[in-house]
């Protein structure tokens, strides 16, 4: 926990903030106790502390007797080292997926327990469950061996339990047992009793009544520790014996996140000897207003309060994360760069602009035979001729094949030896080593010539968004973020032109990962040794706008045979192009058609004009939000995007 220096009072910043702003209901006693400890540790007399703290406590709504008792109980304990300017600051944990949560301090203290709540069972049901959720209640019974244990129990909806208890005059009238009454802390399936039958991962049970040496912990000390945590406590229950049961509200979306939040809670209460069995989402807790027998005495289990601490788990975790200096990025250096648009600076191939963005993920995709690898090699040669180095990751070709094609396209042999760093079928360990090399040597360009093959080699599926995001995050993104390279990925398109859209095949998460430029390669005239041909590069996505608009053909790439088995590669601006072609007439026809037919396949729409013009018109209409492509049965159909139907109503004066 960061330490603060203060002026005059030698108090931590948190204590000064408390004196100024107070504490919300539910944390008032705990905050007063903590502040009193800081006064005590800083050397203030009891009288001096009471002068300032009583006024604050009364303003927050505590009674004078409550405040006096809390302050004096803090001063009755031994002082600690004050949290002052000279205190050492623990090192902040590096941020991983989330910032670390520091464990709570190990000092002890006590707080007087709240009075039991009348009608505690009904109040707990209202606070912790929705009316339609199933709540499992289990009475305890004695086995033939004389041991007391809860039965499997009964499940009813929260609304049904509430109605039954109100009608009978109490939960103890519904269950006659005096051996203990339990309920599960989370909503369950009907007749559910296991972790697999939990329907909402809402609460975690915190309970500790003995320390690590086996000595009992007074309930007043348990209460103080729970309140000092500041965690969102949905319900606080007196078990009727030695322990308090705190239901920490975590509202986890799934079991994995529930376990992560459980681990944070256990880490926070490190040293408190929490019951490890309470990690289960289906855990049983003591049911308020139930009865149990302890040493021959019948005692009542009681609800002490609800809705204590932070408003939500997210607010609590955010407030108690490690030092924010490791969490947030200072935007000042980026502000100083101004608002000039980012422009591509890698691969000058003779066009008006370079074709790739440095430090970004760029991509080319096209059908088989359109020359994706040829274009990737041609761009690599341009980078090496300009003095840059290239890392070429090749899961498809061979070293001999790559070298032969590079020489055919005019690569300088010295560049291939000294500026080209070629990886053939690398393992994940090879990629990790290459990332470390790139972070030190800063290649201008990193090419992955075959995304699908690379993912498949690791058992990943390009149709699964999770696999795509994992591969990009772990294998490709470090080359851009840590090495500053322009990353160029070569990918395939879907076989079905109707499902293809403007992106590569597989999960749509791919297109979202490209924060540079993405090109579609369209074959205009096929080429081969001895036969000239060319393709066009069309912008499929350009987040920064420095290359061109979506649908704009920015270059024709011509391949022309020369002597000695050489191929001349030239990038040319399409003749007469002064901007992106927009087939506005076809776009209007498509909208009119859909207004009359509600939906249409790509084949239906291609009757309105030339296929290429119709496909481009569909892409532009999707990009601009006028039409959407959805699946209807086994067909993919276009429909008009529904327009907003909200209207502003003029208020009468």
N, C-alpha and C positions, 0 to 999 in steps of 0.2 A: 504494500500500500504506500503511495507516495507520501513523503513527509513534508510539512510546510513550516515556514518560519512566520512569526507574527511579531508585531511591534507592541510594546507596552505590557501586554498581558502574558506574553510568552505562551500563547495558546495556538493549537493547530487551526488552519483555515476552516476546517469543518465546524469546529466549535464556535468560531467567530460568526460563521454563516448561521449556525443554529441560534445564537443570541439575537441575530438580526431578523431572521425569517421564521424561526420556530419550527415545529414539526407537525405533520398531518396526524389526524386521528388514527389510532392503531399503532403508532410508533412513538407516542409522546413520552411514555415512561422510559422506554429504551433509550431515546435520544437524550432525555434529561440525565439518565444514569451515565451515559457515555460522556456527556459534557462535564458532569460533576467529577468523573475520574480524571479528566484533563486538568480541571482546576486543582484537584488534589495533587496530581503528579507534578504540576508546575510550582507547587509550594504555597498556594493560596490558603488562607485560613478558612475554616468552616464558615465563620461569620461572613467573610468577604465573598465566598462562593454563594451563600444563601442570598445575600443582598442582590446579586445579579440574576441568579438562576430562578429564585422564587417568582420574580416578576415575569420572567419568560414563561414559566410553567403555568402560572395563573392565566396569562394571556392566551395560552394554548387550550385552556379549558380544564386543567387538572385542579383538583381541590387542594387547599393548603395542606391538609393532613397527608394526602398522597405525595405531594411534592416534598414535604419535610421528611417523610419516611424514606423516599428514594435517595435524597441527597445525603442523609445521615448514614444510610446503608453503604453508600459508596465510600464515605470517609471512614467507615469502620474497617475497611480493608487496607492491606499494605500498599504503599505507593510504588509506582514503577518509574522507569526512566521516562522523562517527559518527551513528547514528540516535538522537539525544537529544531532550530536551524542547524545544530551541530550533529544531529542524529544521522547515522548512515542511511543511505537510500538503497533499498534492495534493487538489484538489476531487474530491469523490465524483461519479461519473457518475450521472445520474438513472436510476432503474430504469425499464425499458421492459417488454418481455415477460419478460425475465430480467435479473438484475443483471449489470452489465458485469464482465469479467475484466481485471484490470490486467496489462499486459505484465510479463515478468520483468525484473529489473534486469540491466544490461548488463555488470556486472563479470565478469571471467573468473577461472578457478581450475582446478585439476586434481585428479583423484582417480585412484589406481592402479586399473587394470582388474582385474576378477575373473578367476580362472583359467578356461579353457574347461571346459565340462561334458562329461563322457564320455557317449556315447549321446545327444548333443544333439538329433538329429532326432526320436527317439522321445519325448524329454521335451517338445519343443515341440509335437508332435502332441497329446500328452496335455493340455498346458496350454491350448492355443488352439483346439482343434476337438473337436466331439462325434464319437463313433465312427461315426455314420451320415452325417456330412456329407462332401461331396465336396471333396477337396483337389487343387488343380492344381499339378503340378510340371513345370518347363520346363527342359530342358538347353540350354546355349548351343552354337551351332555357328558355323562360319566360312563366310561367303558366298563367292561366286565373286570378289567384289571384295576379299576378304581382311578384311572386317569381321566382328567377333564380335557375335552377338545371340542372345537366347533364342528357341527355337522356340515354337509354340503350346502344346506340352506334353501331358501325360497326366493324366487325372483318375481317381482311385480314392477310395473312402471312406477316412476316417482309419483305420478298423480294418483295411482291406485293406492300406494302405501300411505300417502298423505291423507287421502279420504278415509282409509280404514282406521288410521291412528286417531284422527279427529273424532270419528264416529265412536270408537271404543274408549276414548279418553286417555290414550297414551300407548306408546309402543310396548310398555310392560304389561298391558292388558292383552296384547296380541300374542306375546310369548311369555309363558309362565315361568320359564327357567330362571333360577337364581344362581346359575353357575357361570353366567356371562353371556352377553349378546354381542355379535359382531356384524359388521357390514363391509363389503368390498369397496375400496376407495375409488374405483372407476366404474363407469357404466359397462354393463355386460350384455351378452346375448341372453335371450330367454333361457333359463336354466343353466346359464354359464357359470363356471367356477375356475377356469384356467386362464393363463396368460393369452392363449390363442383365442379365447372367447371374449377378450376385452374389446369394446367397440370405440372407445375414445381414451387416448393416453393423456389424461387431464391432470391427475394428481400423483404425487410421490409422498409416501409416508415416512416422516422423520420421527424417530423415537430413540431416546438414550436415557437410561436410568442408572447405569453403573459405568464408572470410568475404566480405563484399561487395567487398573490394578484390582478391579472388582469391587471398589468402594461405591456405595450408593451416592447418587447425585440428587440433591434436594430438588423438588419440583420448581421452587422459586428460581433456582439456578438454571434449570432447563428452560424455563420461561424466558429468563433474561437472555440466554444464548440464542433462542429462536428469534426473539424480537431484535436483538442486536444484528442478526444477519440481514434484516431488512427484506427478506424474501417474501413473495406474495403467499400468505397463508390463507387458504380458503376456509379452513376450519381448524380450531384448536380444541382438543378433547381431553378431559381429565379421565384417565382410565379407571379411576376408582381405587387404584393401588399406588404404585411407586412412580408411574411414568405419565408424561403428557404425550398425546399423539397430535402431531402437526401435519396437516395435509398441505403440502406445498403445491401450488397451482402452476404447472409447467405448460399445459396446452400444447403438447408435442404433436406434430402432424403425422408421425408414424413411429413405429417401434424403435428404429435406429436412432432417431432424434431423441426419443424418450430416454434411451440408454445413455446418450451423450449428456443429457441434462441431469440424469441421475448421478453420473460420474462427477459432474461439477458440484452437485450438492454434497456428495461424500467428500470431495476434496475440500470444500469450504469448511465442513465440520470435522476436518482431520483432527484426531486426538480425542474426539467426543465418543468414540466407541459406538457408532450407529449400528443398529441391528442390520446385518447384511441381508437377511431374508426380506427386508423391506424394499429391496431393489425391484421386486416383482410388481408388475402393473396390476395383478389381480389380488394384491395383498389384502388381508382382512385387518380391519381396525376396530377399536371398541365403538359400539353403537351408543350414542347419547340416549339417556333415559333408560337404558337397560340396567339390569341388576347383576351383581356378582357376589360371591362369598369369599371373603379373605379372613383366614384364621377364625372361622366360625362366625364372622360378622358380615351381615348383608350390607353391601355398599352400592351406591348409585354411580353409574358412569354419566359424566356431565359434559355438555357443550359449554365451553368458556367464552368463545367469541368466534366471529367470522369476518372475513375481509380485512385481515391485518396486513401490514407491510406494503410493499410496492404494488402498483396497480396491475402490473403484468410481468411475466417472466422476461419478456424482451426488454422492458425498461430496466428491470433489475440487472440483467446480464450486461446491458450496455453501460450502466452506471458503474458496475464493478469489474469491468474489463481492465486489462493491464494498461499501463501508461499510454495515453492516446497518441503520444509522439511516435509510437511504433505502428499506430493503426491508420492514421490519416496522412494524406500526402499534402505537402505544402504547395499550393497553386501559384505562389508568387513568381517563381521562375518562368512559368508558362504565361502568366499575365505580361511579364516583361517582353515576351516574344511578340506581343501584339496580336492582332486578329487577321493578319495576312493569311490567305488560304494556303493550305499545304499543296505543294506541287511534286510530281514525280521527279526524282533525281537520278535514278538508276536505269541503265541501258539506253544510251543514246544511239538509236538505230537510223537516224537521219530524218525523223519526223519533226514536227514543230516542237514537241515535248518529248522527254524521256517516257518510257512506257511502264515503269515500276516505281513504287514508293519504297523508300528506305525505312527500315524499322517497322514494316507493315507486312501483313499476309496478303499476297497477290495470287491470282489463279488463272489458268487457261483450261478450257474444256471443249470437247468436240467429239464427233463420231470417230470410230476406228478408221484409220487411213487418211485423216485430214492433216496429219503432220504435227501433232502436239509435241512430240519429242524433237522434231526438226526445228520447231520454233524455239523451244527451250534451249537447244544447243546454239542456235543463231544468236539468241539474246545473251547467252553466256559468252560467246566469242566477242560480242560487242563490248561487254563489261571488261573482259581481259585486255582487249585492244586499247581500252581507255586507261589501263593501269590497275584495274581492280582485280581482286582474287575471287574465285568461285569455288563453292563446295557443291558437288553434284552427287546426289543420292539416287542410285539407280537400281531398283528392284526388278527391272524388266530385261534390259539389254546386258551385254557382256562388256568387259573392259576393252576387248578388241573391237567390238562393234561400235562402241561409243567413240573410241579413238579414230576409227576409220571414217565415221560420219563427220566428226569434228574437222578432220583434215580435208575432207571433201568440201565442206562449207567454208573453207578458208582460214581455219585456225592456225595460228603460228605455233610450230612445234615447241619453241621455247616457252610459250605461254602455257601449253598443256603440261609441260614438265614442272614449271615453277609457279604458275598461278592457278592451276586447276587441282583441286583436292577431291579425288573421286572415291566414293564409297559404293561398294557393290554388295547388295543384299545384306545390309547391316542388321545386327541384332539390337535389341533395346539397349544393351550395355555399350555397343558401338556408338549408338546415337547419343547416349549420355556422355561418352568420352568426346564425341564430336562437338557437343554443346560446350563442354569445358574449353576445348581448343578454340572454338569460335569466339567465346567470351574474351579470350586473350588476344587472338589474332585478327578479329573483326573483318571477316570476308564481306565484300560488297553484296554478294548474291549467294543465296542457298537455294538450290533447286531440288525438289522431290519429284522425280519423273515417274509417277505411278502411285497415286494415293491409295487406290483400292487394293493393290498388291501389298503395299506396306501394312495396311490395316489387317488384311487377311492373314499375313504371316504371324501376327500377334494374337490371332483368334478373335479379332474385333469385327463387328458387322457394320457396314457403312449405312445400313438402313436404320440403325439404332442411334438416336440422338445422344444417348449417354456414352456410347462407344466413340462416336465422332468427337464429342467434346473432350473426352479423356485423351484421345490421340493428339488432338490439336494442342491441348494444354500441356501435355507431358513431352511430346516429341517435336512439335514445330514452333510453338510460341516462344520458347527460350531463345531460338535463333534470332527472332525479331526484337524481343524485349531486352535481352542481355547482351547480344552481340551487335544489335543495330542493323542487321542485314535486311535486305529486301528478300523475302521468302517467296518463291514461285512454286506453286503446286500444279501438277498436271493431273487432270481427272477425266473420266468418261461421262457421257450423257446417257440418259435412259434410251432404250431401244424404241419405245413408243413415243412418237413425236407429239401425240396428244397430251401425254403426261409430263413432257419434258419441261415446258416453261422456258425460263431463261437461265437455268442453273444446271449443275452437274447432277448425276443420278445419286440416289441414296437419300439420307435424311436431309431435310431442309436446313438443319442446324449447320451444315457446311457453309452455305452462303452467308449466314450470320457471322461466321468466324473470319471472313475476309474483310479486313478493315482497310485494305488498299484498293486495288482494282481487280475485277474479274472479267475475263474476256471469253466470248464464245467464238470458236473457230468454225467458219463456214467454208466448205469446199466449193470453189467456183470452177476450176478446171484441174483435173487430176494430173499429177506429174510423176515422172519416173526418169531414171538415167536415160538421157537422149531425148526426153520429151519435156518441154517447158509446161509449167502450170502455176496456179496461184490460189491462195485462200484469202479470206477477209477476216479481220479482227473486229468484232463488234462488242461494245461495252455492255456487259450484263449487270455490273454494279460498279459504282465509283463513289465511295463514301465521301471523299474529299473534293470531288468535282474538278480535279486538276487535269484529267485526261479527256473526259467527254461525258455526254449525257447517255442515259440508258437507251439502247437501241441505235446509238450512233456508230457507224463503221469508221474507225479511226485510221485504218491502214489496210492495204492489200500487200500480202507477202508473196513475192514472186520468186520462183525457183527456176533458174535457167541453166541448162547444161553447158559446160565449157570443155576445153581440151583437157587431157590428162585426168579424166574421170572427176574433174572438179565441178562443183555446182555454185553458181553465183546466186547469192541470196540478197534480195533488196526489199526494203520496206517503203511503200509508196502511199502517198495520200491519194484517195480515190479522186479521179478527175471530176472537176466541177463541184466538188463538195465544199460548201460553205457553212455547213451545219448539219444536224441530224435530220435524216429523212423522216417525215411524219405522214403516214398515209391517212390523212384526215378524212378523205371521202370514204374510205373503207371503214374507218373507225365509226363514222356516223351511220353507215349501213348496218354495222354490227349492233349498235345500240338500238336502232329502229327495229331490227330483226328480233332482238330479245324482248323488246317491249310488246311485240305481238305474239311471241312464242314462249315466253317465260324462261326457257332454257334451250341450249343447243350444244351439240358436240363440236369439236374442232372440224370434223368432216362436214357437218352441216354448214358451218360458217365459211368454209373454203369455196362454197358455191357462189359466194359474193364477190370473188375476185381471185387474183393470182395467189397461190398458196403462201408464198413468201411474204407478200404484202399483208395477207390476212393474219398470218402468225405474228408478224411484227405489230400489227394493230392490236391484237389481243394482248401481247406483252405490255404495250404502252397503256392500254385501258386498265389492265390489272395494276400496273405500277402507280397509276394515277387514281386508283380506288373506284373506278366506275363499274368494273365487273369483277366477279370472283369465280375461281375454278374449284368445284366440289365434286365429290363422288356420289353418284346416285345409282345404287345397285352395283353393277359391273362396269358402268360407264362413268367417264369424267365429263362433266357438263359445265358450261359457262352460264351464269345468271347475272342479272343486274344486282349491284350491291344495294340493299335496302337503304333508303334515305331516312334521315332523322325526321321523326314525326312530332317532336316537341315544338310547342309554340309559346312565344312570350305573351303573357296576358297582361294587358295594360291595367294597372290598378286604378280604381276610381278614387278621386280626391275627396 
